[in-house]
């Protein structure tokens, strides 16, 4: 039986989702900034050493995979308001009432 959410519960869920989205966008900005710095380091040292291999692709790709998973967790498969958690809490409350 679905339990109706109070206004406060809906607000908490909305605030959590907004915080998760904000966290993703901060992660994205840091990813772009750091990787731009790494590309700049590579570009500046490339002329000095004549080493043309773009080594920055390895950290960029590895971190990019993590960023993709972060995106999926926030926008594609978000938590659905903690339905399971609410049911479990309700079960525990019922158990405590019986004791």
Buried (B, 14 or more C-beta within 10 A) or exposed (E): EEEEBEEEBEEBBEEBBEEBEEEBEEBEEEBEEBBEEBBEEBEEEBEEEEEEEEEBBEEBEEBEEEBEEBEEEBEEEBBEBBEEEBEEEEEEEEEEEEE
